[in-house]
Amino acid sequence: MNKSILLKNRPTGKPSLLDFEITKIDEPTPKNGEILLATKYISVDPYLRGRMRDEESYIPPFKLNKPLESMVVAEVIKSNHDNFKEGDFVSGMLEWKLLQTNKGENLNKIDTNLAKPSAYLGILGLTGLTAYLALKHIGKPKNNETLVVSGAAGAVGSIAGQIGKIKGCRVIGIAGTDNKINHIKEKFGYDEGINYKTTDNMQEAIAKNCPDGVDVYFDNVGGETLDAVMMNINRFARIINCGAISIYNEKEIPTGPRLEGILIKKSALMQGFLVRNHVEEFESAIKELAGWLKDGKLKYDETIIKGFEETPQAFLDLFEGKNTGKMVVEV
């Protein structure tokens, strides 16, 4: 039996399970030059919320009553393609289906001897690549600088902080529970952490934890946290706009402080980052990340949710902060 998960409604504000539909579909048969894939792991990510809106963006919106898609690890179970054989594991942007055919385009074979398959959706996938390439091209961390990371216990943030330590930075993480703060310090080597949910004045908390100011800010949340960090940046600071999960479910664009004066006074750089702009560097970046992983310089967390039909709920749980590290559905 085959199943698919469709986008049933375009949500207004926070999505709910009513915006998804799980349906039974026919099992496909691979044609000449095609492979049959069985989904093993599905990545759920905050940016998928943007694709639920019918608006122009850097990636096309999902279509109503059609399957959603994200990065998936799948196993080849039938092959009529010269470059793939049964038993191969691949990763790529695939639809939320139990079974699907593919012409072998835009798929990457993965080495399950190097790391378990789900790691290729996280530390050796787009999240690891995002942390690595955003710091390389925008953050450019230097020895003895101060790096602040929001969403520090999340999939991208936990890796970004560790790369900052590899580069010799003092690293401060922002997260939403005391357990997460303790975790990023004990497991990922963060120097200090700030629980934004129990902190009355974030601007003062950042100043206290960053006595030499902030040189690099890796922003995964936007909103008031970004505002507070901006009041503490140094001259020539680099601000990476990687995510804005705090405003993804807003019905209107919120108004905040005007940051242009700060950017001018501090000669600071603020730049949006899309990992898709650096596809040509993926192979070399994965090699370096894998090397650090092998040498024990990088560690990673996964929140594994089991069951294909739990995929929509796993996605919704991202906005409640119920994940530590990468949120992955195991089929």
VOBA-1610 file (N, C-alpha, C; in pm, whole numbers, padded with zeros to 5 digits, always signed):
BEGIN
Met+00084-00120+00000Met+00000+00000+00000Met+00087+00125+00000Asn+00047+00223-00077Asn+00119+00348-00085Asn+00034+00460-00027Lys+00099+00560+00031Lys+00029+00676+00088Lys+00102+00804+00051Ser+00028+00915+00057Ser+00084+01046+00030Ser+00024+01147+00128Ile+00097+01253+00155Ile+00049+01361+00242Ile+00035+01487+00158Leu-00089+01540+00152Leu-00121+01653+00068Leu-00140+01780+00152Leu-00121+01896+00087Leu-00158+02023+00147Leu-00305+02048+00115Lys-00389+02043+00217Lys-00534+02055+00197Lys-00579+02201+00198Asn-00521+02284+00286Asn-00558+02424+00298Asn-00433+02510+00311Arg-00444+02635+00271Arg-00337+02730+00298Arg-00364+02794+00434Pro-00280+02764+00534Pro-00310+02811+00669Pro-00301+02962+00682Thr-00386+03015+00768Thr-00378+03155+00810Thr-00327+03156+00953Gly-00212+03215+00974Gly-00149+03206+01105Gly-00084+03070+01123Lys-00098+03016+01242Lys-00032+02888+01273Lys-00102+02773+01201Pro-00026+02686+01133Pro-00087+02569+01067Pro-00143+02471+01170Ser-00233+02384+01123Ser-00288+02279+01208Ser-00297+02151+01127Leu-00331+02042+01195Leu-00344+01914+01126Leu-00453+01916+01020Leu-00549+02007+01034Leu-00658+02018+00935Leu-00608+02068+00800Asp-00487+02122+00796Asp-00431+02172+00670Asp-00363+02062+00589Phe-00361+01939+00643Phe-00298+01826+00576Phe-00401+01716+00551Glu-00374+01635+00450Glu-00458+01518+00424Glu-00369+01400+00386Ile-00390+01289+00454Ile-00316+01167+00423Ile-00405+01078+00338Thr-00359+01039+00221Thr-00443+00965+00128Thr-00373+00840+00076Lys-00449+00740+00045Lys-00397+00618-00015Lys-00388+00637-00166Ile-00276+00595-00222Ile-00254+00606-00367Ile-00197+00476-00420Asp-00196+00463-00552Asp-00144+00341-00614Asp+00007+00333-00602Glu+00057+00210-00597Glu+00201+00191-00600Glu+00251+00208-00744Pro+00351+00294-00765Pro+00398+00318-00901Pro+00491+00207-00950Thr+00503+00195-01079Thr+00595+00099-01142Thr+00702+00177-01218Pro+00829+00152-01190Pro+00934+00229-01258Pro+00945+00191-01407Lys+00953+00293-01490Lys+00973+00273-01633Lys+01121+00261-01664Asn+01154+00242-01789Asn+01294+00235-01829Asn+01363+00368-01795Gly+01476+00359-01728Gly+01548+00480-01688Gly+01501+00536-01556Glu+01413+00465-01485Glu+01362+00513-01357Glu+01397+00416-01245Ile+01385+00467-01123Ile+01403+00384-01003Ile+01279+00398-00915Leu+01253+00295-00835Leu+01145+00299-00738Leu+01207+00320-00601Leu+01161+00425-00532Leu+01218+00463-00404Leu+01120+00438-00291Ala+01171+00386-00181Ala+01093+00371-00058Ala+01146+00472+00043Thr+01059+00560+00088Thr+01099+00664+00183Thr+01138+00603+00317Lys+01252+00647+00368Lys+01301+00599+00498Lys+01301+00709+00604Tyr+01343+00829+00566Tyr+01347+00941+00660Tyr+01301+01068+00588Ile+01222+01149+00658Ile+01170+01274+00603Ile+01217+01389+00691Ser+01269+01493+00629Ser+01309+01613+00700Ser+01191+01709+00709Val+01162+01758+00829Val+01064+01867+00845Val+01140+01990+00892Asp+01111+02104+00829Asp+01189+02226+00850Asp+01097+02347+00856Pro+01135+02449+00935Pro+01049+02567+00947Pro+01021+02637+00814Tyr+01118+02636+00721Tyr+01098+02710+00596Tyr+00981+02657+00514Leu+00939+02534+00541Leu+00825+02478+00468Leu+00698+02559+00492Arg+00692+02630+00605Arg+00575+02714+00632Arg+00558+02820+00523Gly+00669+02876+00476Gly+00661+02977+00372Gly+00606+02924+00241Arg+00634+02798+00212Arg+00586+02737+00087Arg+00437+02707+00092Met+00376+02717+00209Met+00232+02697+00220Met+00154+02822+00178Arg+00224+02934+00166Arg+00161+03057+00120Arg+00165+03063-00032Asp+00062+03118-00091Asp+00058+03134-00237Asp+00119+03268-00273Glu+00252+03275-00263Glu+00322+03399-00293Glu+00459+03368-00350Glu+00512+03464-00423Glu+00643+03446-00486Glu+00753+03445-00381Ser+00846+03353-00395Ser+00958+03344-00303Ser+01075+03282-00377Tyr+01176+03242-00302Tyr+01294+03183-00363Tyr+01270+03039-00407Ile+01156+02984-00369Ile+01120+02847-00407Ile+00969+02845-00428Pro+00920+02772-00528Pro+00776+02776-00559Pro+00690+02730-00442Pro+00570+02787-00427Pro+00480+02743-00321Pro+00425+02604-00348Phe+00385+02536-00240Phe+00316+02408-00257Phe+00182+02433-00325Lys+00136+02334-00400Lys+00006+02342-00464Lys-00097+02271-00376Leu-00217+02326-00371Leu-00324+02265-00294Leu-00360+02128-00351Asn-00389+02035-00261Asn-00430+01899-00296Asn-00322+01823-00374Lys-00198+01866-00355Lys-00082+01798-00411Lys+00013+01763-00298Pro+00101+01662-00317Pro+00192+01624-00208Pro+00289+01735-00172Leu+00317+01746-00043Leu+00425+01833+00001Leu+00557+01764-00030Glu+00666+01837-00018Glu+00798+01779-00042Glu+00900+01843+00050Ser+01005+01770+00075Ser+01119+01820+00152Ser+01236+01727+00124Met+01345+01748+00194Met+01457+01656+00179Met+01420+01521+00241Val+01452+01415+00169Val+01414+01279+00208Val+01533+01187+00185Val+01550+01091+00273Val+01641+00978+00249Val+01555+00858+00211Ala+01589+00797+00098Ala+01511+00684+00047Ala+01603+00571+00004Glu+01545+00452-00003Glu+01618+00334-00050Glu+01566+00292-00187Val+01658+00259-00275Val+01620+00209-00407Val+01575+00064-00392Ile+01449+00036-00425Ile+01400-00101-00411Ile+01378-00169-00546Lys+01372-00090-00654Lys+01373-00143-00791Lys+01447-00043-00878Ser+01526-00094-00973Ser+01602-00003-01057Ser+01599-00045-01203Asn+01561+00050-01287Asn+01577+00038-01431Asn+01668+00150-01482His+01764+00185-01397His+01855+00296-01424His+01998+00247-01409Asp+02084+00283-01502Asp+02221+00232-01503Asp+02304+00279-01383Asn+02270+00395-01325Asn+02354+00452-01220Asn+02309+00415-01078Phe+02200+00340-01069Phe+02149+00303-00937Phe+02118+00154-00933Lys+02139+00097-00815Lys+02108-00045-00798Lys+02022-00061-00673Glu+01954-00173-00666Glu+01871-00202-00548Glu+01957-00201-00422Gly+01908-00138-00318Gly+01982-00129-00193Gly+02058+00001-00175Asp+02073+00080-00283Asp+02137+00211-00270Asp+02050+00302-00184Phe+02115+00385-00104Phe+02045+00489-00030Phe+02076+00623-00096Val+01974+00706-00111Val+01990+00835-00175Val+01922+00943-00091Ser+01963+01067-00112Ser+01894+01182-00051Ser+01860+01281-00161Gly+01752+01353-00141Gly+01711+01452-00240Gly+01577+01513-00203Met+01538+01615-00280Met+01408+01678-00259Met+01301+01590-00321Leu+01222+01524-00235Leu+01124+01426-00280Leu+00989+01452-00214Glu+00885+01398-00275Glu+00750+01418-00224Glu+00726+01333-00100Trp+00627+01376-00021Trp+00589+01301+00098Trp+00500+01184+00057Lys+00566+01078+00012Lys+00501+00955-00029Lys+00580+00838+00028Leu+00511+00728+00053Leu+00583+00608+00095Leu+00666+00551-00018Leu+00610+00551-00138Leu+00677+00498-00257Leu+00662+00598-00371Gln+00770+00616-00449Gln+00763+00704-00565Gln+00873+00667-00663Thr+00850+00700-00789Thr+00950+00676-00891Thr+01028+00804-00916Asn+01149+00787-00970Asn+01236+00900-00997Asn+01329+00864-01112Lys+01364+00963-01191Lys+01455+00941-01304Lys+01602+00950-01264Gly+01627+00961-01133Gly+01764+00969-01086Gly+01821+01109-01089Glu+01733+01208-01112Glu+01779+01346-01122Glu+01783+01412-00983Asn+01888+01490-00960Asn+01903+01566-00835Asn+01900+01477-00711Leu+01951+01356-00726Leu+01965+01265-00614Leu+02113+01245-00583Asn+02145+01232-00455Asn+02282+01206-00414Asn+02288+01072-00342Lys+02377+00983-00388Lys+02399+00860-00315Lys+02468+00893-00183Ile+02429+00825-00077Ile+02488+00852+00053Ile+02562+00730+00104Asp+02665+00755+00183Asp+02750+00649+00238Asp+02703+00619+00380Thr+02630+00511+00396Thr+02578+00476+00528Thr+02685+00417+00619Asn+02805+00395+00567Asn+02916+00352+00651Asn+02979+00472+00723Leu+02967+00590+00663Leu+03023+00711+00722Leu+02936+00762+00836Ala+02806+00758+00816Ala+02710+00804+00917Ala+02577+00737+00889Lys+02490+00734+00990Lys+02360+00673+00968Lys+02278+00757+00871Pro+02183+00696+00800Pro+02113+00766+00691Pro+02050+00899+00732Ser+01992+00906+00850Ser+01924+01029+00892Ser+02020+01146+00905Ala+02149+01119+00927Ala+02246+01228+00940Ala+02256+01310+00812Tyr+02220+01249+00699Tyr+02226+01320+00571Tyr+02109+01415+00551Leu+02019+01420+00649Leu+01916+01524+00651Leu+01953+01633+00752Gly+02059+01610+00827Gly+02098+01703+00932Gly+02240+01751+00916Ile+02329+01697+00996Ile+02466+01749+00999Ile+02539+01732+00867Leu+02507+01627+00790Leu+02568+01609+00658Leu+02469+01639+00546Gly+02363+01711+00582Gly+02262+01751+00484Gly+02249+01901+00479Leu+02130+01950+00446Leu+02111+02093+00426Leu+02134+02174+00553Thr+02103+02117+00670Thr+02123+02194+00793Thr+02271+02215+00823Gly+02350+02108+00811Gly+02494+02123+00829Gly+02554+02215+00725Leu+02509+02201+00601Leu+02558+02287+00494Leu+02521+02433+00518Thr+02400+02455+00571Thr+02357+02591+00600Thr+02448+02656+00703Ala+02474+02586+00813Ala+02561+02640+00917Ala+02700+02668+00862Tyr+02756+02573+00791Tyr+02892+02583+00739Tyr+02906+02696+00638Leu+02817+02698+00538Leu+02832+02793+00428Leu+02790+02935+00468Ala+02693+02948+00558Ala+02655+03082+00605Ala+02770+03146+00682Leu+02836+03068+00766Leu+02951+03121+00839Leu+03068+03150+00745Lys+03087+03065+00646Lys+03197+03085+00552Lys+03180+03213+00471His+03060+03235+00420His+03040+03345+00325His+02997+03476+00390Ile+02928+03471+00504Ile+02879+03594+00566Ile+02941+03616+00703Gly+02936+03514+00788Gly+02985+03531+00925Gly+03136+03551+00934Lys+03211+03471+00859Lys+03357+03479+00855Lys+03417+03493+00995Pro+03386+03398+01085Pro+03434+03409+01224Pro+03586+03400+01233Lys+03642+03480+01324Lys+03786+03483+01345Lys+03819+03447+01489Asn+03941+03406+01512Asn+03987+03369+01644Asn+03965+03485+01742Asn+03913+03452+01860Asn+03889+03546+01969Asn+03771+03640+01946Glu+03691+03619+01842Glu+03569+03696+01825Glu+03456+03633+01904Thr+03346+03709+01919Thr+03227+03660+01988Thr+03118+03631+01886Leu+03070+03507+01888Leu+02961+03462+01801Leu+02839+03435+01888Val+02725+03492+01849Val+02598+03464+01916Val+02510+03388+01818Val+02444+03283+01867Val+02358+03199+01783Val+02221+03189+01848Ser+02116+03227+01776Ser+01981+03203+01826Ser+01931+03070+01771Gly+01830+03013+01836Gly+01790+02877+01800Gly+01907+02783+01819Ala+01982+02805+01927Ala+02112+02740+01944Ala+02104+02590+01965Ala+01989+02539+02011Ala+01973+02395+02031Ala+01910+02328+01909Gly+01879+02406+01808Gly+01815+02352+01689Gly+01914+02290+01593Ala+01861+02245+01480Ala+01943+02169+01385Ala+02058+02252+01330Val+02030+02374+01284Val+02134+02460+01227Val+02216+02523+01339Gly+02148+02575+01440Gly+02217+02649+01545Gly+02320+02567+01621Ser+02286+02441+01650Ser+02379+02357+01726Ser+02508+02333+01648Ile+02497+02325+01517Ile+02616+02305+01433Ile+02693+02435+01417Ala+02621+02545+01397Ala+02687+02675+01381Ala+02773+02708+01503Gly+02720+02681+01622Gly+02796+02709+01743Gly+02925+02628+01750Gln+02916+02502+01712Gln+03036+02417+01715Gln+03141+02461+01614Ile+03095+02503+01496Ile+03190+02553+01397Ile+03257+02680+01449Gly+03179+02764+01519Gly+03238+02883+01580Gly+03349+02848+01678Lys+03328+02743+01757Lys+03432+02699+01850Lys+03555+02646+01775Ile+03531+02573+01666Ile+03643+02524+01585Ile+03726+02642+01532Lys+03658+02753+01501Lys+03726+02872+01448Lys+03785+02960+01557Gly+03771+02919+01684Gly+03835+02991+01793Gly+03753+03101+01856Cys+03621+03099+01835Cys+03533+03204+01888Cys+03486+03173+02030Arg+03449+03280+02101Arg+03366+03266+02220Arg+03222+03261+02169Val+03146+03157+02210Val+03015+03133+02150Val+02906+03137+02256Ile+02804+03219+02231Ile+02691+03235+02322Ile+02566+03185+02249Gly+02488+03099+02314Gly+02368+03045+02252Gly+02241+03096+02318Ile+02138+03115+02237Ile+02007+03156+02285Ile+01909+03043+02256Ala+01837+02996+02359Ala+01740+02888+02343Ala+01626+02910+02441Gly+01526+02819+02440Gly+01402+02844+02511Gly+01377+02768+02640Thr+01470+02683+02684Thr+01454+02615+02813Thr+01590+02603+02881Asp+01586+02589+03012Asp+01711+02571+03086Asp+01779+02440+03047Asn+01699+02337+03021Asn+01758+02210+02978Asn+01835+02225+02848Lys+01778+02304+02754Lys+01848+02326+02628Lys+01977+02407+02649Ile+01972+02504+02738Ile+02091+02583+02768Ile+02201+02493+02825Asn+02165+02410+02921Asn+02264+02317+02978Asn+02318+02223+02871His+02230+02179+02783His+02268+02084+02680His+02368+02143+02583Ile+02344+02265+02535Ile+02436+02322+02436Ile+02572+02352+02498Lys+02575+02377+02628Lys+02703+02400+02694Lys+02777+02269+02716Glu+02705+02168+02762Glu+02770+02042+02797Glu+02807+01959+02675Lys+02719+01954+02574Lys+02745+01869+02459Lys+02816+01941+02345Phe+02776+02066+02320Phe+02826+02135+02201Phe+02933+02240+02231Gly+02967+02257+02358Gly+03079+02343+02392Gly+03050+02492+02393Tyr+02922+02532+02393Tyr+02890+02674+02405Tyr+02948+02729+02535Asp+02998+02851+02531Asp+03057+02911+02650Asp+02950+02957+02749Glu+02842+03014+02698Glu+02732+03058+02782Glu+02602+03043+02705Gly+02489+03050+02778Gly+02360+03041+02714Gly+02259+03132+02780Ile+02159+03175+02703Ile+02055+03264+02753Ile+01919+03201+02722Asn+01837+03183+02825Asn+01701+03133+02808Asn+01612+03255+02783Tyr+01572+03273+02657Tyr+01496+03394+02623Tyr+01356+03395+02685Lys+01304+03278+02721Lys+01170+03272+02779Lys+01166+03317+02924Thr+01279+03310+02993Thr+01283+03350+03133Thr+01366+03476+03155Thr+01405+03541+03046Thr+01486+03663+03053Thr+01398+03784+03026Asp+01393+03877+03121Asp+01308+03995+03108Asp+01366+04097+03010Asn+01498+04110+03011Asn+01562+04211+02927Asn+01673+04144+02846Met+01642+04109+02721Met+01739+04037+02639Met+01859+04125+02604Gln+01837+04251+02584Gln+01948+04340+02550Gln+02053+04341+02662Glu+02006+04350+02786Glu+02099+04349+02900Glu+02164+04212+02916Ala+02087+04105+02894Ala+02142+03969+02908Ala+02253+03945+02806Ile+02234+03992+02685Ile+02337+03975+02582Ile+02461+04057+02618Ala+02439+04180+02665Ala+02552+04263+02706Ala+02633+04197+02817Lys+02563+04136+02913Lys+02630+04070+03025Lys+02711+03950+02978Asn+02654+03871+02886Asn+02721+03750+02841Asn+02822+03775+02729Cys+02817+03894+02672Cys+02910+03931+02564Cys+02979+04062+02603Pro+03065+04060+02705Pro+03125+04185+02754Pro+03211+04256+02649Asp+03257+04184+02549Asp+03336+04245+02442Asp+03251+04274+02318Gly+03119+04267+02333Gly+03031+04293+02220Gly+03014+04170+02132Val+02933+04184+02027Val+02901+04074+01935Val+02964+04103+01799Asp+03047+04010+01754Asp+03112+04025+01624Asp+03034+03956+01513Val+02976+03840+01544Val+02900+03764+01446Val+02770+03718+01511Tyr+02658+03741+01443Tyr+02530+03692+01493Tyr+02468+03601+01390Phe+02447+03475+01427Phe+02381+03376+01341Phe+02235+03371+01384Asp+02149+03436+01306Asp+02010+03455+01346Asp+01919+03352+01281Asn+01854+03272+01364Asn+01757+03174+01316Asn+01614+03209+01353Val+01593+03316+01430Val+01459+03342+01482Val+01402+03479+01446Gly+01486+03581+01425Gly+01437+03714+01394Gly+01367+03778+01512Gly+01279+03877+01482Gly+01195+03938+01584Gly+01273+04012+01692Glu+01221+04005+01815Glu+01276+04083+01925Glu+01416+04036+01965Thr+01447+03909+01941Thr+01582+03861+01971Thr+01684+03929+01882Leu+01652+03941+01755Leu+01739+04013+01662Leu+01756+04158+01708Asp+01648+04222+01747Asp+01655+04361+01792Asp+01752+04376+01909Ala+01744+04281+02005Ala+01828+04289+02124Ala+01976+04269+02090Val+02004+04175+02002Val+02144+04151+01963Val+02200+04274+01891Met+02120+04334+01805Met+02168+04447+01727Met+02214+04564+01815Met+02159+04575+01933Met+02200+04681+02025Met+02336+04653+02089Asn+02393+04534+02059Asn+02520+04495+02121Asn+02629+04463+02018Ile+02607+04496+01892Ile+02705+04457+01791Ile+02826+04549+01792Asn+02939+04493+01748Asn+03063+04567+01737Asn+03077+04631+01599Arg+03175+04713+01585Arg+03209+04769+01454Arg+03250+04654+01361Phe+03202+04662+01239Phe+03227+04561+01135Phe+03166+04424+01169Ala+03062+04423+01251Ala+02993+04298+01282Ala+02926+04242+01158Arg+02907+04108+01158Arg+02839+04040+01047Arg+02716+03969+01102Ile+02600+04001+01046Ile+02473+03943+01091Ile+02418+03855+00980Ile+02400+03727+01010Ile+02349+03629+00914Ile+02199+03613+00937Asn+02118+03653+00840Asn+01973+03630+00848Asn+01943+03495+00784Cys+01943+03391+00867Cys+01924+03255+00817Cys+01780+03209+00830Gly+01711+03253+00937Gly+01574+03213+00960Gly+01502+03315+01045Ala+01370+03308+01044Ala+01290+03403+01122Ala+01167+03332+01176Ile+01190+03222+01248Ile+01079+03136+01291Ile+00981+03211+01382Ser+01027+03316+01448Ser+00939+03389+01539Ser+00827+03462+01466Ile+00843+03485+01336Ile+00739+03559+01262Ile+00678+03479+01148Tyr+00714+03352+01134Tyr+00664+03273+01021Tyr+00511+03260+01021Asn+00451+03257+01139Asn+00307+03237+01147Asn+00229+03368+01166Glu+00298+03482+01157Glu+00229+03610+01170Glu+00140+03635+01048Lys+00024+03693+01071Lys-00068+03721+00962Lys-00029+03847+00887Glu+00042+03938+00955Glu+00092+04060+00893Glu+00238+04077+00930Ile+00312+04151+00848Ile+00453+04175+00877Ile+00463+04266+00998Pro+00526+04219+01107Pro+00534+04302+01228Pro+00632+04418+01211Thr+00609+04524+01285Thr+00697+04640+01282Thr+00792+04633+01401Gly+00919+04659+01374Gly+01019+04656+01480Gly+01108+04779+01472Pro+01214+04781+01551Pro+01308+04894+01545Pro+01367+04908+01405Arg+01401+05033+01370Arg+01469+05060+01243Arg+01618+05038+01265Leu+01675+04943+01193Leu+01812+04899+01220Leu+01917+04970+01135Glu+01871+05050+01036Glu+01969+05106+00943Glu+02069+05199+01011Gly+02024+05273+01116Gly+02116+05362+01187Gly+02228+05285+01255Ile+02192+05170+01316Ile+02293+05087+01381Ile+02391+05032+01278Leu+02339+04985+01166Leu+02426+04929+01062Leu+02524+05033+01011Ile+02478+05156+00996Ile+02565+05263+00948Ile+02671+05297+01052Lys+02628+05318+01176Lys+02723+05356+01281Lys+02830+05251+01303Lys+02790+05125+01291Lys+02884+05015+01319Lys+02952+04961+01193Ser+02922+05018+01077Ser+02976+04966+00950Ser+02954+04815+00940Ala+02834+04773+00983Ala+02804+04630+00995Ala+02739+04577+00868Leu+02753+04447+00849Leu+02692+04377+00737Leu+02578+04291+00786Met+02460+04306+00727Met+02348+04215+00752Met+02306+04157+00618Gln+02305+04025+00608Gln+02277+03962+00479Gln+02193+03837+00496Gly+02094+03821+00409Gly+02015+03700+00407Gly+02093+03586+00345Phe+02066+03464+00393Phe+02139+03346+00344Phe+02043+03239+00297Leu+02068+03188+00176Leu+01998+03071+00123Leu+02103+02969+00081Val+02093+02851+00139Val+02194+02749+00109Val+02191+02708-00037Arg+02076+02723-00103Arg+02064+02683-00243Arg+02150+02768-00336Asn+02197+02882-00286Asn+02282+02967-00368Asn+02425+02914-00379His+02455+02805-00309His+02593+02757-00303His+02602+02608-00334Val+02517+02562-00423Val+02511+02418-00455Val+02647+02365-00500Glu+02721+02447-00573Glu+02849+02401-00626Glu+02951+02370-00516Glu+02925+02414-00394Glu+03018+02390-00283Glu+02974+02276-00192Phe+02859+02215-00220Phe+02805+02114-00130Phe+02904+01999-00109Glu+02960+01947-00215Glu+03046+01829-00203Glu+03167+01856-00114Ser+03235+01968-00137Ser+03354+01999-00057Ser+03316+02030+00088Ala+03201+02096+00108Ala+03158+02129+00243Ala+03124+02002+00322Ile+03055+01908+00258Ile+03020+01782+00325Ile+03147+01707+00365Lys+03249+01711+00280Lys+03375+01643+00312Lys+03437+01701+00438Glu+03436+01835+00450Glu+03495+01895+00569Glu+03410+01867+00692Leu+03279+01877+00679Leu+03192+01844+00792Leu+03210+01699+00835Ala+03220+01608+00738Ala+03239+01466+00769Ala+03372+01443+00839Gly+03474+01517+00797Gly+03604+01505+00863Gly+03598+01550+01007Trp+03533+01662+01032Trp+03517+01710+01171Trp+03436+01611+01253Leu+03333+01553+01190Leu+03249+01455+01259Leu+03332+01333+01297Lys+03411+01285+01204Lys+03496+01167+01228Lys+03599+01194+01337Asp+03651+01317+01341Asp+03754+01353+01440Asp+03696+01388+01576Gly+03563+01385+01588Gly+03500+01417+01715Gly+03488+01565+01744Lys+03513+01650+01644Lys+03501+01795+01663Lys+03358+01842+01650Leu+03274+01762+01587Leu+03133+01792+01572Leu+03048+01682+01632Lys+02943+01722+01701Lys+02843+01628+01751Lys+02707+01676+01703Tyr+02609+01589+01707Tyr+02478+01632+01660Tyr+02367+01563+01737Asp+02252+01630+01735Asp+02130+01577+01797Asp+02026+01553+01689Glu+01941+01456+01715Glu+01824+01432+01631Glu+01703+01411+01721Thr+01591+01463+01680Thr+01463+01428+01740Thr+01392+01341+01637Ile+01383+01212+01665Ile+01327+01117+01569Ile+01181+01089+01606Ile+01091+01116+01512Ile+00949+01085+01527Ile+00919+00968+01434Lys+00862+00863+01487Lys+00841+00742+01408Lys+00700+00736+01350Gly+00692+00705+01222Gly+00564+00686+01156Gly+00536+00790+01049Phe+00513+00745+00926Phe+00486+00835+00813Phe+00371+00930+00842Glu+00267+00880+00904Glu+00148+00962+00927Glu+00170+01066+01037Glu+00282+01059+01107Glu+00315+01158+01210Glu+00390+01278+01152Thr+00416+01278+01022Thr+00494+01385+00960Thr+00432+01524+00982Pro+00301+01544+00958Pro+00244+01677+00982Pro+00260+01723+01126Gln+00237+01635+01223Gln+00251+01673+01363Gln+00396+01707+01396Ala+00490+01632+01340Ala+00632+01663+01363Ala+00664+01803+01311Phe+00610+01839+01196Phe+00629+01973+01142Phe+00572+02078+01236Leu+00451+02058+01285Leu+00389+02153+01376Leu+00468+02168+01505Asp+00528+02058+01551Asp+00603+02061+01677Asp+00726+02152+01670Leu+00775+02179+01548Leu+00889+02269+01534Leu+00858+02406+01592Phe+00734+02451+01574Phe+00696+02585+01617Phe+00667+02592+01767Glu+00670+02477+01831Glu+00655+02471+01977Glu+00789+02443+02045Gly+00896+02434+01963Gly+01028+02409+02019Gly+01044+02271+02079Lys+00970+02172+02027Lys+00974+02038+02085Lys+01090+01954+02034Asn+01168+02009+01944Asn+01283+01936+01891Asn+01410+01984+01956Thr+01504+01893+01972Thr+01643+01926+02004Thr+01726+01877+01887Gly+01791+01967+01818Gly+01863+01929+01697Gly+01765+01909+01582Lys+01803+01824+01489Lys+01726+01805+01367Lys+01600+01724+01393Met+01487+01773+01345Met+01361+01698+01354Met+01348+01611+01229Val+01338+01481+01250Val+01332+01384+01140Val+01221+01284+01168Val+01149+01249+01063Val+01048+01144+01072Val+01108+01016+01016Glu+01101+00911+01095Glu+01147+00778+01051Glu+01024+00700+01005Val+01028+00658+00879Val+00912+00588+00822Val+00920+00441+00856
//
